[in-house]
Amino acid sequence: MATVAALHRRTGDVALFACVLALVAVGLVMVYSASSIVALERVQDSAYFFKRQAIWAALGLVALGVAWHVHYLQWRRLAVPMLLVAVGLMGLVLVPGIGVVAGGARRWLVAGPLRLQPVELAKLAVLVYVAQFATRRGPAMGDFRRGVVPPLLVTGLLGALALRQPDMGSALVLGAAAFVMLFLGGARPLHLGLVAGAALPLVAAAVVVADYRMARIVAFVNPWRDPQGAGFHIIQALLAFGSGGIVGVGLGASRQKFFYLPERHTDFIFAILGEELGLVGTLGVLALFAVFAYRGFRIAAYAPDRFGSLLAAGITASVTGQALLNMGVATGSLPVTGVPLPFVSFGGSAMVTAMLQVGVLLNISRYAQRARPAERAPARPGSSAVRPGASRALVAP
């Protein structure tokens, strides 16, 4: 039994790793299928986007492997530096001539052949910072001024920079991730509820002042009101799902990818998957994300200390929440917003950052204990020993 426990701490959560590999494999297949026609038309190479995604997936695996073997407590030291770098890059991307504009948004920085999206780093920086902040403040998290205001100000700054790009989807993901972690970290629900209530008018104002956002809300309610404009994305996505039926039209046989459905290999890749693989395929992807959520929150439940528990829960909530947001948009259940499907959609920064987060999660799982929370203590880098009397983990198994 001791040997099995030691092996568990040494290798980490293999089931989670296999789940992520499966999602990446599905993504590579679907990126090739969804992008082949547009790639052939643009650059005369049907595998252009597939080859780029394969390179990013390989780099993501390297990032995952490194993070898997770096003790998760080291991330506490990087919380503030990561935050400063994220704010700097998010500000830099807004500078004309430096930030690259595509699709009407200024979201990218270009360094040679690399095209980076700073908001992806910002998501990880917020998770690490809030986990470190809540761990350091401890019981003071129940105090509004000392426990809630500082992390919300930081998250609000990054969210405002994301809105300036504009990227409302990422701003919402940042805010939701911070709220979840503050709740798990001990902030009072009443305080968070008051903040959420105060934020709703600001979100509504951000929608009203931008005509295209208001058009998306109207299209969400009735896409047929503007079928050639704001409702076009939703209608074409629903046509894709409807054509797929139970088992799909067959891998590679999508009709919507022939310049009907916009963003077919990025934000709306789930619709192409539904068309080609049908209900069976979409339920399979949902099942993989459900496994990811279960394994991730289980790691949080058995993490040896408060920081590890919060960080694991935050990473799990962020990835699965973004997946649900993307799938909700693709199925017409939520208004259109540009958020990729983790591990599946085409995109280098999103892929590498998501894989890096999984590596951190896997490292935390190496030190997870099967004892009750009261019996667990923080693990030190390079040691799997448990010291009695140290801080309790956040979530009970």
N, C-alpha and C positions, 0 to 999 in steps of 0.2 A: 504493500500500500504506500509506503514511504517513497519507493522508487517511482511509482506512478505519479505521486504528487510532485516529486522533484522534476520529472520529465515534463509535467504540465507547466511548471514555472519556467522551464528552460525553453520550451518551444512556443508557448502561447496558444491562443485559440485557433487551432487548425481549421475548424469548421467555418469560422468567420473568414479566414484567408481564402478557403475554397469558394465561399459564396461570392467574395469580391472578384476572384479570378473568373468565375462564371459570368458575372455581370460585365466585366471587361471584354470577355470573349463574345458575348451577345452584342455588345456595343461595336466591336470591330466588324462583325458580320453585317450589322445593320447600317453602319456608316458606309461600308462599301456598296451595299444594295441601294441605299437612299441617295447617295451622292454620285453614283457612276454616270448617270445621264448628264447632270449639270457639269461634272468634271470633264466629260468628253466634249461638251459644247464649249467650255471656257478654255481649257488647256490641252485638249486633244489627248487626254490620258484618263481613262475611266477609273484608274486606281489612285489618282492623285491624292484625294482626301483620305483614302484608306491608308496609304503609305505614311502620310504625315501623322495620322492618328496612331498608327503602329509604333512610330518613333516616340511619340508622347507617352504611350502606354509603357514602352520599355523604360523610359526615363522615370515614369511613375513607379514602376517596380523597383528601380534602384532607390528612389526616395523612400519607398515603403520599407525596403530591406535595411536601409541605414537607420530609419526611425525605430524599426523593430528592435534594433540592438543598442539604441541609446536610451539610458534609463530615463523614464518619463519625468522624474523629479528635476532633471536638468532643464526642462522647459520652463520651470518657475523663474530661473535666472534670466531667461530670454523674454519674459512677458513684456516688460517696458520697452526694451530695444525693438522688439517686433512691432509693437504698437507705434513707435516713432517712425520706423521705416514705412509701415503701412500708411500712416497719415501723410508722410512725405511723398510717397509714390502716388497716392490718391490725389494730392494737390498738384503734383507734376503733370499728371495725365490731363489736367484741365488747361494747361498752358498751350496756347495756339502755337503750332509748329513743332511741338514735342509730342503731345497726345495725338493719336491717330483716330480719325473720324471714319466710321463705317456704319452704314444703316441709319444715319442721322444721329449717332451717339458717339461721344468721345470717351472711349473706355480702354484703349490699348496703348501700350508703350512698345516701341520697336527697337530691338538691339541686334543689328545684323540680321540673321535669319530667324531670330526669335521674336515672337509677338506675345507680350505678356499682358495679363489683365489684373491690375493691382487689387481689385476688389476681392479676388479669391484669397490673396494673402491677408487682406483685412478680416475676412471671416475667421480664419484660423487665429489671427492675432487677438480678436475679441474673445474667442473661446479660452485661450490661454490666460489672457489678462483677467477675465472675470473669475476663472477658477482660482487663480493666484490671489486675487483680491478677496474673494469670499473666504478662502482658507486663512488668510492673514487676519481678517477682521473677526471671524468666528461669531460669537454671540451678538456682536455689534451690528450684524447684518439686519437685525430686527429694528434698528434705528433708521428712520427714513433719511436723515441728513448724512449720517456717517456710512450707512450700508447700501443705500439705493442710489442716491444722487451721483456720486463720483462715477460708477460704471455706466450709468445712463447718459451722463454728459459725454463720456468718451465715445460710447456707441452712437449718440446723437450726432457728434461731429463727423464720424465716418459715414453715417447714414446721409447727412446733408451733402457731403462730398459725392456720394453715390448718386443722389438725386440731381446734382449739377451735371452729371455726365450726359444724359440722364439715364438712370438705371434704378427704377423704383422697385423692381423685383428683388434686386440684391439688397436694397435698403430695408425692405421688409424682412428678408432673411436675417440680416444683421440684428434688427430689433427683436425678432422672435427668438433668436438664439440667446440674446442677452436676457430676455425675460424668463426663458426656461431655466437658465443657469442661476439667475437671481432667486427664483422660486425654490429651486433645489438647494441653493446655498443658504437658505434661511430667511430670506426677505419675507415680510408679512404680506399675505394675499391682499389685504386692504390697501397697502401702499402701492402694490403693483396695479391693482384695479383702478386706483385714482390716477396713476400715471397713464394707464391705457385709455381711460376716459378723457384725459386732457389731450392725449395724442390723436384721438379720432378726428377732432376738427382740423388738426394740422394735415392729416392724411387726406381728408376731404378737400381741403384747400389746395393741396398739391395736385389733386385730380382735376379740380374745377379750373385752375389757372392754365392748365395745359390742354389745348383742344384735342390732341390725339388721345390723351388719357380719358377724357370725358367720352370721346367717341368709342373707346374700347368698352367702357361701362355700358353705354347704350347698346353696343353690339352684343355684349354678354347677355343682356336682357332679351334682345330680339335681333339676332344676326341678320335676319332676312330684311330688316329695315334698310340696310346698306350692304347688299350682297356683293357688290363689286368694290367696296371700300373697307370700312372697319370690320364688317362681318365676314370678309373673305376667308381669313385664316380659319375661323371657327367652322364655317360651312364646309370647307375643303377637308378639314380634319375629321368632321363627322361623316362625310362621304367616305373617307378612307376606312374608318371603323365599320361603317355599315357595309361596305364592300367586302370586308374581311370575314364577317360572319363568325362562325364557330371555329373553323380550322384555317381560315385565311385563303388568299388566292394563290399562295405559294411563294417561297423565298425567291426574291428577285423579280416577281411578277407584278409589282405595284404599278398602278396606273397614275396615281396621284403624284409620283415623283417626276412625271413628265411635265414639269413646269406648272403644275396646278397648285400644289401645296407649297407655300413659301417656307423657308427655314426647315426644309425637309430632313436634313441631316444634323441639325442643331436642336433648336427649341421644340420642334414638332416631330422628332424622330420616333416618339412613342406612337404617333398616329400611323406612320409607315409600318412600324412593327405590328400594330393591330390589323392593318390591311393585309400584310403578307402572312402573318402567323395566326391571325384571328384571336378570338377570345382565349383560346388555349395559350397562345404566346403571351398575351398581356397578363393573364393570371400567373403564368410562370415567372415573369419579371416581378410582379407584385409579391409572389411567394419568396423570391430571393431577397427583396428589400425587407420583407417581414422577418426572415431569418436573420438578416443583418441587424435589424432593430432588436430582436430578442437576444442575440449574442452580445450586442453592444451594451444593452442595459443590464444584462447579466454580469458582464465584466464590471460595470459601475457598481452593481450590488455587492460584488465580492472584492472590490479594490481594497488594498491594504491601508489607505489613508484618505483623508478628505479631499485633497487636491486631485489624486488619481480618480476618485469616484466622480467628482464634479467634471473633470476634463473628459472622462469616458462618456458620461451622460450627455455632456454638451456636444461632443463630436457625433454621437449617435443621433441625437435629436436634430442636429443641423443637417446631416446627410439625408436622413429619412424625411425630414420636413421639406427639404428642397425637392426630393423625389416626388413627394405627394403634391407639392405645388406645381411642378412641371406636368405631372399626369393629370392633375385637375384642370390645368389650362388646355391640354391637348384634347381632353374629353368634353370641353365646354362647361365644366363644372365650376370654373373660376375665370375671371376676366383675363384676357391675354396679357402676359408679361414675359419678358425675356429672361428666363431662368433655365439653364440646361439640366438634363437628366443625369445625375451623377453616374460616372463610370460608363455611360452609354452614349450620350451626345458627343458630337465632334467638338473638340476644344482642348488646347494644350494646357493652359493654366489651370482650368477646372480639373482636368484629369490628374495632373501632377499633385496639386494641392489636396485633392480628395484621397489619393493614394498615400500621401504623406500623413494625413490624419489617421488613416487606417493603420499605418505603421505604428503611430503613437498608441492607438487603441490596442494593438497586438502586444506592444511592450508592457502596457498596464496589465494585460491578461497574464503575462509571465509571472507576475508577483501576486496575482489574485489568490486569496486564501479561502478555504472552505469552512472556516470557523465562523461563528456568529460575529456580527459587527463589534460587539463589546470586547471580543477577545482578540481583535486584530489591531495592528499598529503599523505605522509607516515603514515601508521597506527602504533600506538605504541602497544607493547605487553600488552594484557589485555584490550585494548580499541578499539572500532570501530569508534571512532570520527575521523573527517577529519579536519586537520588544514590548513587554506588557506595560499597560498603563498609558500608552500614547493615545493620540487622537482617534476618535471613532470614525468609521466610514459613514458616508452620508445616507446610503440607501440600504435598508434591510433586505436580505434575500427572501 
